[in-house]
Amino acid sequence: MQTTKERDELMPYLEVFVYLQLLDLMTTVLAFQLGGQELNPFIRWLMQVGPVQGVTVAKVGACALAGYCVWRNKGHVVRWVNYWFAALVVWNLTMILRAAAAL
C-alpha cells in the first residue's frame, strides 16, 4: 500500500504520462494526415478499425497499464516509460516536419 507521500510524489509523473499519451495521439493522427504510416505492428493491427480508433485504443490500454503499475506499487515503471513516450513524440514531430517540408 502506498503512503500519501509516495502517491503525491508519483502524481506529477502520472500527469506527464497522460499528457504524453495525448501528444502522441495528436502527433500520430497529424502524421497520418500528412501521409505517414504506423511502424508498430501491434498498432497497425489495431488500426484495422480505423487509424484514429486504433491509436486511441492503444492509448487507453497504455493508461490502463500505467494504472496497473501504480496499483502494484511499480510507479517507477511509469517514470521510465515517460522517457520512451517523450522520445516517440519527438520522433513524430520530426516526421511531421519532414512531411510538411516535402509538400
Secondary structure, 3 states (H helix, E strand, C coil): CCCHHHHHHHHHHHHHHHHHHHHHHHHHHHHHHCCCCCCCHHHHHHHHHCHHHHHHHHHHHHHHHHHHHHHCCCHHHHHHHHHHHHHHHHHHHHHHHHHHHHC
